[in-house]
Amino acid sequence: MTEQLGLFHARDDREPAEPAMPPLSVRESRRARYLTLRLLPPHTLELVVPRGTRPADVSAFVDEHRQWIAEARRELAKCRPLRAEGLPDRIELRAIGRSFDVRYRHDPHGAVRCRVLDSTLEVATREASRRGADAALRSWLLDEADYHLTPWLLRESHGVGRRPTNVQVRLQRTRWGSCSTSGTVSLNAALLFLEAPLVRYLFIHELCHMIALNHSRKFWSAVQRYEPDYEKLDRRLSAAWFEIPLWAHAPAR
């Protein structure tokens, strides 16, 4: 059930569309126990369906939640219109206080890469397409995030008194970060687009999962100990997906 429901058919987000409404995609999951609706950044509603669910039950669930889905799609369209968002001519990484003018160069025989020349980011691709430039930009973003976010997280770990066993930096579609039972902390490279206080809060949040690997009272007490303003920051972080440019989101599988 990976296709989109015809009722919520979406047009290609690289083409302008009026009216442009976010799609409802359907994904079958072996681990899911219940039919679940969730937001999938940057502008998709996803219906997660337990494997083996009858199509009639899926249709009944959609009919039951039709009004909620319609309202959620309208709100999403207001926050992030489903339209072409061209390649950036400027990138601002607020977390580290750096910005770059972006210059593109098509070289069919050269290396696909990004390189920084003073305050300019040069993007060289073999194919003259947005997809090639997007991939090069994402690769550069991952390198920048690993270089800046990993040591930053480790510095914050001294204050919390918990050190990760490993740090991974990826582009994640629905999470800013996570912490495994083995102590591996995964960070979303898109954190570089956020304000530094939000990034620091995310670090505190994940490090405190090494104290309590849940969202229990013990966990939130630990978070409050290291970040008293955590409630306000948590709300801001939840809404920050709309601050991430489309090219920096993890591509759909």
Backbone as CSV, one residue per row, in Angstrom:
resi,resn,N_x,N_y,N_z,CA_x,CA_y,CA_z,C_x,C_y,C_z
1,MET,0.825,-1.211,0.000,0.000,0.000,0.000,0.852,1.251,0.000
2,THR,1.766,1.324,-0.910,2.640,2.493,-0.956,2.098,3.574,-1.876
3,GLU,1.021,3.267,-2.645,0.485,4.267,-3.553,-0.324,5.307,-2.765
4,GLN,-0.560,6.441,-3.403,-1.383,7.468,-2.776,-2.837,7.194,-3.101
5,LEU,-3.736,7.489,-2.143,-5.153,7.338,-2.383,-5.577,8.297,-3.484
6,GLY,-6.344,7.805,-4.455,-6.740,8.648,-5.568,-7.463,9.910,-5.140
7,LEU,-8.222,9.827,-4.073,-8.979,10.976,-3.596,-8.073,12.127,-3.220
8,PHE,-6.852,11.824,-2.838,-5.903,12.845,-2.376,-4.713,12.927,-3.323
9,HIS,-4.952,12.743,-4.602,-3.876,12.746,-5.597,-3.103,14.048,-5.556
10,ALA,-1.771,13.946,-5.539,-0.906,15.127,-5.511,-0.217,15.285,-6.841
11,ARG,-0.035,16.502,-7.261,0.729,16.782,-8.459,2.199,16.936,-8.099
12,ASP,3.052,16.806,-9.107,4.499,16.902,-8.903,4.834,18.219,-8.220
13,ASP,5.574,18.160,-7.062,5.851,19.380,-6.317,6.883,20.267,-7.018
14,ARG,7.405,19.816,-8.151,8.319,20.664,-8.912,7.564,21.538,-9.906
15,GLU,6.247,21.321,-10.032,5.453,22.095,-10.962,4.448,22.932,-10.187
16,PRO,4.219,24.184,-10.568,3.244,25.011,-9.886,1.853,24.432,-10.063
17,ALA,1.049,24.450,-9.022,-0.292,23.899,-9.077,-1.226,24.773,-8.274
18,GLU,-2.382,25.066,-8.822,-3.373,25.875,-8.136,-4.724,25.188,-8.266
19,PRO,-5.416,24.873,-7.188,-4.883,24.949,-5.827,-3.931,23.783,-5.554
20,ALA,-2.964,23.990,-4.698,-1.973,22.969,-4.387,-2.207,22.457,-2.988
21,MET,-2.631,21.210,-2.871,-2.942,20.643,-1.569,-2.017,19.469,-1.279
22,PRO,-1.547,19.350,-0.041,-0.653,18.243,0.324,-1.339,16.891,0.134
23,PRO,-0.598,15.875,-0.299,-1.194,14.563,-0.535,-1.366,13.770,0.754
24,LEU,-2.155,12.731,0.670,-2.222,11.729,1.730,-1.606,10.462,1.156
25,SER,-0.426,10.082,1.648,0.227,8.862,1.172,-0.076,7.729,2.136
26,VAL,-0.030,6.520,1.626,-0.354,5.332,2.420,0.871,4.425,2.457
27,ARG,1.286,4.034,3.663,2.455,3.158,3.813,2.091,1.968,4.682
28,GLU,2.375,0.761,4.181,2.131,-0.454,4.954,3.335,-0.740,5.839
29,SER,3.087,-1.099,7.098,4.160,-1.326,8.062,3.969,-2.658,8.771
30,ARG,5.070,-3.394,8.905,5.017,-4.659,9.645,4.923,-4.431,11.141
31,ARG,5.471,-3.292,11.618,5.521,-3.056,13.065,4.288,-2.321,13.596
32,ALA,3.558,-1.646,12.719,2.391,-0.878,13.178,1.294,-1.803,13.689
33,ARG,0.632,-1.374,14.757,-0.482,-2.140,15.316,-1.830,-1.511,15.009
34,TYR,-1.808,-0.217,14.727,-3.044,0.507,14.484,-2.904,1.390,13.244
35,LEU,-4.014,1.712,12.627,-4.032,2.709,11.571,-3.719,4.068,12.200
36,THR,-2.742,4.775,11.634,-2.278,6.022,12.239,-2.060,7.081,11.165
37,LEU,-2.518,8.290,11.445,-2.260,9.440,10.585,-1.154,10.263,11.204
38,ARG,-0.183,10.704,10.380,0.894,11.541,10.906,1.397,12.483,9.825
39,LEU,2.022,13.559,10.279,2.624,14.526,9.373,3.994,14.035,8.956
40,LEU,4.252,14.055,7.656,5.554,13.672,7.125,6.140,14.890,6.420
41,PRO,7.082,15.586,7.068,7.634,16.804,6.475,8.230,16.519,5.090
42,PRO,8.187,17.502,4.153,7.766,18.875,4.426,6.286,19.142,4.261
43,HIS,5.549,18.331,3.486,4.148,18.693,3.289,3.294,17.486,2.885
44,THR,3.453,16.376,3.591,2.678,15.187,3.294,2.015,14.664,4.564
45,LEU,0.778,14.230,4.425,0.122,13.465,5.484,0.271,11.992,5.142
46,GLU,0.699,11.199,6.110,0.920,9.780,5.868,-0.043,8.945,6.699
47,LEU,-0.635,7.972,6.052,-1.471,6.998,6.740,-0.677,5.702,6.847
48,VAL,-0.330,5.315,8.078,0.421,4.085,8.321,-0.580,2.958,8.559
49,VAL,-0.420,1.883,7.790,-1.384,0.788,7.805,-0.687,-0.497,8.239
50,PRO,-1.159,-1.170,9.292,-0.565,-2.463,9.667,-0.673,-3.459,8.522
51,ARG,0.387,-4.239,8.333,0.380,-5.227,7.248,-0.783,-6.193,7.414
52,GLY,-1.477,-6.462,6.334,-2.601,-7.387,6.365,-3.945,-6.709,6.562
53,THR,-3.952,-5.394,6.745,-5.221,-4.682,6.919,-6.033,-4.743,5.631
54,ARG,-7.326,-5.018,5.751,-8.181,-5.113,4.570,-8.386,-3.728,3.959
55,PRO,-8.374,-3.632,2.627,-8.620,-2.342,1.980,-9.918,-1.689,2.431
56,ALA,-10.932,-2.508,2.707,-12.208,-1.944,3.157,-12.054,-1.233,4.499
57,ASP,-11.195,-1.774,5.374,-10.957,-1.136,6.666,-10.194,0.171,6.497
58,VAL,-9.262,0.212,5.539,-8.526,1.450,5.271,-9.479,2.526,4.770
59,SER,-10.350,2.154,3.823,-11.312,3.113,3.288,-12.251,3.620,4.376
60,ALA,-12.672,2.724,5.272,-13.563,3.135,6.358,-12.862,4.099,7.297
61,PHE,-11.572,3.847,7.567,-10.796,4.738,8.438,-10.672,6.120,7.815
62,VAL,-10.393,6.165,6.523,-10.266,7.448,5.829,-11.601,8.187,5.840
63,ASP,-12.702,7.465,5.593,-14.022,8.106,5.623,-14.325,8.673,7.001
64,GLU,-13.962,7.928,8.038,-14.231,8.371,9.407,-13.455,9.640,9.756
65,HIS,-12.239,9.766,9.206,-11.375,10.906,9.530,-11.301,11.913,8.385
66,ARG,-12.253,11.872,7.477,-12.219,12.722,6.288,-12.153,14.205,6.651
67,GLN,-12.960,14.625,7.613,-12.977,16.048,7.973,-11.640,16.471,8.580
68,TRP,-11.083,15.634,9.471,-9.795,15.967,10.085,-8.706,16.043,9.025
69,ILE,-8.716,15.104,8.070,-7.709,15.097,7.011,-7.807,16.364,6.170
70,ALA,-9.034,16.745,5.814,-9.214,17.948,4.998,-8.716,19.188,5.728
71,GLU,-9.019,19.297,7.013,-8.572,20.457,7.784,-7.051,20.466,7.934
72,ALA,-6.461,19.288,8.166,-4.999,19.204,8.312,-4.307,19.587,7.007
73,ARG,-4.862,19.167,5.873,-4.272,19.505,4.585,-4.354,21.005,4.313
74,ARG,-5.460,21.613,4.695,-5.581,23.069,4.509,-4.568,23.816,5.371
75,GLU,-4.391,23.361,6.607,-3.422,24.014,7.489,-1.998,23.834,6.963
76,LEU,-1.700,22.633,6.454,-0.370,22.393,5.887,-0.121,23.295,4.684
77,ALA,-1.134,23.449,3.843,-0.983,24.268,2.644,-0.716,25.724,3.008
78,LYS,-1.287,26.181,4.124,-1.039,27.551,4.566,0.406,27.713,5.032
79,CYS,0.894,26.718,5.779,2.241,26.803,6.343,3.313,26.600,5.291
80,ARG,3.081,25.670,4.361,4.108,25.354,3.352,3.417,25.062,2.032
81,PRO,3.154,26.079,1.217,2.467,25.827,-0.048,3.190,24.766,-0.869
82,LEU,2.401,23.905,-1.492,2.958,22.823,-2.308,3.265,23.398,-3.692
83,ARG,4.450,23.917,-3.845,4.826,24.585,-5.083,6.323,24.372,-5.336
84,ALA,6.747,24.764,-6.504,8.171,24.675,-6.806,8.935,25.642,-5.913
85,GLU,9.988,25.155,-5.329,10.869,26.000,-4.516,12.248,25.838,-5.132
86,GLY,12.636,26.805,-5.954,13.831,26.668,-6.767,15.084,26.417,-5.951
87,LEU,16.136,26.081,-6.668,17.422,25.887,-6.015,17.842,27.170,-5.317
88,PRO,18.475,27.051,-4.162,18.811,28.251,-3.394,19.933,29.057,-4.033
89,ASP,19.820,30.373,-3.956,20.948,31.214,-4.336,21.697,31.711,-3.104
90,ARG,21.128,31.381,-1.937,21.792,31.715,-0.678,21.359,30.706,0.384
91,ILE,22.295,30.261,1.199,22.021,29.306,2.272,22.474,29.918,3.587
92,GLU,21.583,29.890,4.576,21.911,30.420,5.898,21.841,29.294,6.925
93,LEU,22.959,29.001,7.545,23.023,27.987,8.599,23.030,28.710,9.937
94,ARG,21.839,28.960,10.453,21.706,29.805,11.646,22.347,29.180,12.878
95,ALA,22.360,27.858,12.937,22.897,27.188,14.122,24.355,27.547,14.380
96,ILE,25.103,27.773,13.297,26.536,28.058,13.441,26.880,29.473,12.981
97,GLY,25.857,30.278,12.655,26.090,31.667,12.288,26.859,31.856,10.998
98,ARG,26.586,31.003,9.990,27.275,31.132,8.711,26.266,31.195,7.567
99,SER,26.610,31.923,6.524,25.762,31.995,5.344,26.636,31.983,4.101
100,PHE,26.050,31.501,2.998,26.801,31.335,1.756,25.951,31.775,0.568
101,ASP,26.556,32.492,-0.355,25.972,32.672,-1.671,26.267,31.405,-2.464
102,VAL,25.294,30.963,-3.262,25.443,29.685,-3.962,25.604,29.932,-5.467
103,ARG,26.605,29.298,-6.040,26.884,29.401,-7.471,26.890,27.990,-8.053
104,TYR,26.234,27.805,-9.211,26.099,26.482,-9.823,26.944,26.390,-11.086
105,ARG,27.553,25.215,-11.268,28.392,24.981,-12.437,28.127,23.576,-12.968
106,HIS,27.754,23.487,-14.251,27.489,22.195,-14.885,28.740,21.730,-15.601
107,ASP,29.277,20.587,-15.159,30.491,20.027,-15.757,30.243,18.542,-16.001
108,PRO,29.848,18.150,-17.231,29.477,16.750,-17.493,30.616,15.753,-17.292
109,HIS,31.843,16.225,-17.241,32.981,15.314,-17.087,33.716,15.495,-15.747
110,GLY,33.248,16.413,-14.925,33.923,16.685,-13.664,33.320,15.926,-12.497
111,ALA,33.816,16.245,-11.315,33.337,15.589,-10.097,32.091,16.298,-9.585
112,VAL,31.171,15.516,-9.031,29.993,16.079,-8.380,30.414,16.493,-6.974
113,ARG,30.375,17.790,-6.710,30.865,18.235,-5.414,30.408,19.651,-5.114
114,CYS,30.546,19.982,-3.843,30.370,21.357,-3.394,31.673,21.787,-2.733
115,ARG,32.055,23.020,-2.974,33.238,23.534,-2.283,33.011,24.985,-1.922
116,VAL,33.568,25.365,-0.783,33.404,26.718,-0.267,34.596,27.559,-0.689
117,LEU,34.287,28.691,-1.309,35.298,29.670,-1.699,34.950,30.973,-1.002
118,ASP,35.636,31.252,0.094,35.297,32.394,0.957,33.865,32.221,1.453
119,SER,32.967,33.110,1.051,31.574,33.009,1.499,30.664,32.514,0.381
120,THR,31.245,31.875,-0.634,30.478,31.341,-1.762,30.555,29.818,-1.766
121,LEU,29.421,29.183,-1.971,29.359,27.732,-2.111,29.196,27.410,-3.589
122,GLU,30.188,26.772,-4.172,30.129,26.392,-5.580,29.627,24.958,-5.679
123,VAL,28.578,24.758,-6.471,27.973,23.441,-6.646,28.244,22.976,-8.070
124,ALA,29.018,21.918,-8.221,29.352,21.370,-9.536,28.661,20.018,-9.693
125,THR,27.945,19.832,-10.802,27.236,18.581,-11.065,27.505,18.126,-12.488
126,ARG,27.327,16.821,-12.730,27.513,16.276,-14.079,26.258,16.436,-14.924
127,GLU,25.103,16.459,-14.277,23.858,16.564,-15.023,23.220,17.926,-14.772
128,ALA,22.685,18.496,-15.822,22.079,19.824,-15.710,20.629,19.676,-15.261
129,SER,20.459,19.264,-14.010,19.112,19.067,-13.481,19.087,19.445,-12.024
130,ARG,17.893,19.699,-11.535,17.741,20.026,-10.120,18.126,18.849,-9.245
131,ARG,17.809,17.632,-9.707,18.086,16.463,-8.885,19.575,16.329,-8.580
132,GLY,20.408,16.576,-9.579,21.839,16.474,-9.362,22.338,17.506,-8.377
133,ALA,21.817,18.728,-8.484,22.226,19.786,-7.562,21.711,19.514,-6.157
134,ASP,20.474,19.040,-6.053,19.910,18.695,-4.743,20.783,17.669,-4.022
135,ALA,21.185,16.628,-4.755,21.998,15.565,-4.148,23.347,16.108,-3.690
136,ALA,23.956,16.970,-4.498,25.244,17.546,-4.124,25.099,18.432,-2.886
137,LEU,24.031,19.213,-2.826,23.799,20.079,-1.673,23.551,19.268,-0.402
138,ARG,22.792,18.182,-0.523,22.527,17.342,0.649,23.810,16.692,1.158
139,SER,24.655,16.255,0.243,25.932,15.652,0.643,26.792,16.679,1.382
140,TRP,26.832,17.890,0.871,27.590,18.958,1.538,27.013,19.255,2.920
141,LEU,25.683,19.306,3.002,25.037,19.584,4.278,25.367,18.517,5.320
142,LEU,25.388,17.260,4.903,25.732,16.171,5.825,27.157,16.326,6.346
143,ASP,28.084,16.680,5.464,29.471,16.879,5.895,29.582,18.041,6.890
144,GLU,28.895,19.140,6.585,28.918,20.295,7.485,28.318,19.947,8.839
145,ALA,27.220,19.211,8.812,26.551,18.857,10.064,27.416,17.938,10.909
146,ASP,28.050,16.967,10.274,28.930,16.066,11.023,30.086,16.843,11.645
147,TYR,30.637,17.784,10.902,31.782,18.567,11.377,31.406,19.457,12.556
148,HIS,30.226,20.056,12.523,29.844,21.021,13.543,28.988,20.416,14.675
149,LEU,28.031,19.564,14.325,27.075,19.085,15.326,27.671,18.039,16.263
150,THR,28.498,17.128,15.732,29.043,16.066,16.582,29.872,16.610,17.742
151,PRO,30.868,17.476,17.516,31.623,18.004,18.663,30.779,18.881,19.577
152,TRP,29.781,19.558,19.009,28.881,20.382,19.823,28.090,19.491,20.791
153,LEU,27.560,18.385,20.269,26.840,17.445,21.129,27.745,16.918,22.234
154,LEU,28.968,16.581,21.900,29.884,16.030,22.898,30.234,17.067,23.967
155,ARG,30.313,18.336,23.581,30.546,19.384,24.583,29.363,19.477,25.541
156,GLU,28.161,19.415,25.011,26.967,19.470,25.871,26.872,18.247,26.766
157,SER,27.429,17.126,26.322,27.337,15.898,27.117,28.094,16.025,28.440
158,HIS,29.104,16.891,28.487,29.844,17.069,29.740,28.931,17.642,30.827
159,GLY,28.076,18.595,30.444,27.181,19.200,31.422,26.121,18.243,31.922
160,VAL,25.644,17.362,31.040,24.599,16.401,31.424,25.205,15.200,32.153
161,GLY,26.468,14.942,31.914,27.110,13.801,32.563,26.822,12.488,31.889
162,ARG,26.415,12.531,30.623,26.151,11.314,29.847,26.808,11.483,28.486
163,ARG,27.673,10.550,28.114,28.381,10.641,26.846,27.874,9.558,25.902
164,PRO,27.488,9.921,24.675,27.017,8.916,23.713,28.124,7.914,23.377
165,THR,27.727,6.688,23.132,28.689,5.693,22.679,29.053,5.910,21.215
166,ASN,28.142,6.561,20.487,28.378,6.830,19.063,27.449,7.975,18.636
167,VAL,27.871,8.728,17.617,27.040,9.809,17.078,26.904,9.608,15.581
168,GLN,25.679,9.625,15.097,25.402,9.512,13.671,24.700,10.776,13.203
169,VAL,25.072,11.271,12.042,24.408,12.435,11.452,23.787,12.006,10.130
170,ARG,22.496,12.205,10.018,21.770,11.784,8.825,20.752,12.855,8.454
171,LEU,20.083,12.655,7.332,18.899,13.440,7.006,17.699,12.559,7.330
172,GLN,16.915,12.967,8.300,15.783,12.184,8.744,14.492,12.895,8.371
173,ARG,13.486,12.134,8.003,12.241,12.728,7.490,11.317,13.207,8.598
174,THR,11.345,12.562,9.752,10.348,12.887,10.777,10.945,13.171,12.151
175,ARG,12.251,13.089,12.305,12.860,13.282,13.623,14.024,14.258,13.546
176,TRP,14.138,15.078,14.593,15.312,15.937,14.730,16.483,15.159,15.321
177,GLY,16.167,14.123,16.079,17.213,13.323,16.695,16.609,12.118,17.381
178,SER,17.458,11.199,17.800,16.995,10.023,18.527,18.156,9.446,19.311
179,CYS,17.826,8.616,20.300,18.834,7.957,21.125,18.447,6.493,21.268
180,SER,19.375,5.597,20.963,19.090,4.165,21.021,19.408,3.608,22.403
181,THR,19.002,2.372,22.614,19.266,1.714,23.893,20.767,1.509,24.117
182,SER,21.527,1.467,23.034,22.984,1.273,23.157,23.725,2.586,23.387
183,GLY,23.001,3.717,23.368,23.640,5.007,23.602,24.078,5.731,22.351
184,THR,23.641,5.256,21.178,23.930,5.964,19.934,22.943,7.098,19.740
185,VAL,23.451,8.293,19.537,22.603,9.457,19.281,22.657,9.768,17.796
186,SER,21.487,9.834,17.175,21.379,10.207,15.766,20.866,11.635,15.669
187,LEU,21.487,12.436,14.821,21.129,13.837,14.668,20.732,14.107,13.225
188,ASN,19.732,14.958,13.055,19.296,15.368,11.726,20.186,16.509,11.245
189,ALA,20.799,16.348,10.083,21.688,17.385,9.554,20.971,18.709,9.361
190,ALA,19.642,18.671,9.183,18.869,19.899,8.977,18.821,20.785,10.221
191,LEU,19.309,20.288,11.349,19.401,21.129,12.550,20.238,22.380,12.290
192,LEU,21.129,22.334,11.321,21.973,23.493,11.039,21.159,24.711,10.614
193,PHE,19.930,24.511,10.136,19.105,25.634,9.711,18.391,26.334,10.873
194,LEU,18.441,25.743,12.056,17.691,26.273,13.195,18.551,27.188,14.050
195,GLU,17.889,27.931,14.918,18.609,28.790,15.856,19.371,27.925,16.856
196,ALA,20.505,28.436,17.314,21.365,27.675,18.220,20.644,27.202,19.487
197,PRO,19.777,28.014,20.135,19.096,27.517,21.340,18.230,26.289,21.083
198,LEU,17.618,26.190,19.882,16.814,25.014,19.565,17.691,23.782,19.392
199,VAL,18.843,23.971,18.762,19.770,22.848,18.573,20.283,22.362,19.926
200,ARG,20.657,23.289,20.776,21.141,22.905,22.104,20.057,22.150,22.873
201,TYR,18.802,22.613,22.767,17.711,21.908,23.456,17.578,20.483,22.940
202,LEU,17.669,20.309,21.623,17.583,18.955,21.066,18.691,18.068,21.621
203,PHE,19.893,18.624,21.743,21.000,17.861,22.325,20.679,17.443,23.759
204,ILE,20.200,18.396,24.557,19.831,18.099,25.955,18.767,17.007,25.987
205,HIS,17.773,17.132,25.114,16.678,16.163,25.054,17.217,14.748,24.814
206,GLU,18.063,14.598,23.804,18.567,13.256,23.480,19.531,12.738,24.538
207,LEU,20.354,13.599,25.097,21.278,13.158,26.147,20.516,12.710,27.394
208,CYS,19.406,13.360,27.681,18.611,12.954,28.844,17.916,11.620,28.619
209,HIS,17.795,11.190,27.368,17.272,9.846,27.117,18.277,8.784,27.572
210,MET,19.504,9.164,27.840,20.462,8.224,28.410,20.266,8.098,29.914
211,ILE,19.439,8.989,30.467,19.036,8.887,31.880,17.728,8.111,31.982
212,ALA,16.797,8.403,31.060,15.511,7.694,31.003,15.117,7.564,29.547
213,LEU,15.068,6.339,29.041,14.817,6.110,27.621,13.309,6.077,27.344
214,ASN,12.647,7.151,27.749,11.205,7.295,27.551,10.865,8.762,27.784
215,HIS,9.592,9.079,27.850,9.182,10.444,28.167,8.426,10.466,29.500
216,SER,9.014,9.821,30.468,8.428,9.740,31.806,8.706,11.017,32.596
217,ARG,8.161,11.073,33.789,8.406,12.216,34.676,9.896,12.342,34.989
218,LYS,10.559,11.205,35.153,11.995,11.223,35.427,12.752,11.879,34.277
219,PHE,12.356,11.561,33.039,13.011,12.139,31.866,12.828,13.645,31.831
220,TRP,11.581,14.119,31.950,11.325,15.558,31.844,11.932,16.323,33.007
221,SER,12.045,15.698,34.152,12.718,16.348,35.287,14.194,16.563,34.967
222,ALA,14.805,15.569,34.300,16.204,15.701,33.906,16.366,16.801,32.863
223,VAL,15.454,16.848,31.889,15.515,17.895,30.863,15.403,19.271,31.507
224,GLN,14.459,19.414,32.435,14.257,20.709,33.099,15.481,21.128,33.898
225,ARG,16.191,20.153,34.435,17.380,20.460,35.225,18.442,21.151,34.361
226,TYR,18.565,20.724,33.115,19.607,21.268,32.238,19.095,22.340,31.272
227,GLU,17.754,22.412,31.110,17.165,23.455,30.274,15.799,23.838,30.856
228,PRO,15.780,24.827,31.771,14.524,25.212,32.430,13.444,25.683,31.457
229,ASP,13.823,26.209,30.303,12.851,26.738,29.342,12.464,25.683,28.304
230,TYR,12.504,24.424,28.705,12.349,23.331,27.738,10.970,23.296,27.084
231,GLU,9.910,23.668,27.800,8.559,23.570,27.226,8.407,24.499,26.025
232,LYS,8.861,25.722,26.164,8.787,26.691,25.067,9.657,26.228,23.891
233,LEU,10.858,25.758,24.193,11.757,25.304,23.141,11.220,24.068,22.438
234,ASP,10.575,23.180,23.177,10.016,21.969,22.581,8.907,22.317,21.592
235,ARG,8.057,23.286,21.933,7.003,23.713,21.011,7.602,24.340,19.758
236,ARG,8.615,25.156,19.927,9.255,25.793,18.774,9.917,24.759,17.870
237,LEU,10.526,23.751,18.487,11.194,22.716,17.704,10.185,21.914,16.890
238,SER,9.026,21.641,17.460,7.999,20.870,16.758,7.502,21.601,15.518
239,ALA,7.502,22.928,15.570,7.003,23.725,14.445,8.093,24.095,13.452
240,ALA,9.333,23.730,13.733,10.463,24.225,12.940,10.662,23.502,11.616
241,TRP,9.896,22.438,11.351,10.056,21.729,10.091,9.829,22.649,8.895
242,PHE,8.977,23.653,9.083,8.648,24.532,7.966,9.755,25.549,7.695
243,GLU,10.806,25.543,8.503,11.934,26.431,8.280,13.022,25.769,7.423
244,ILE,12.829,24.505,7.100,13.834,23.757,6.355,13.528,23.827,4.863
245,PRO,14.472,24.243,4.028,14.209,24.280,2.578,13.926,22.885,2.042
246,LEU,13.144,22.822,0.981,12.728,21.528,0.452,13.907,20.656,0.047
247,TRP,14.955,21.248,-0.512,16.079,20.431,-0.975,16.790,19.725,0.167
248,ALA,16.657,20.256,1.404,17.384,19.697,2.546,16.606,18.598,3.257
249,HIS,15.393,18.318,2.837,14.653,17.194,3.416,15.157,15.880,2.817
250,ALA,15.101,14.832,3.626,15.493,13.520,3.118,14.595,13.144,1.947
251,PRO,15.150,12.660,0.833,14.306,12.287,-0.310,13.418,11.118,0.036
252,ALA,12.236,11.084,-0.581,11.304,9.990,-0.345,11.901,8.676,-0.831
253,ARG,11.626,7.622,-0.104,12.171,6.316,-0.485,11.336,5.705,-1.602
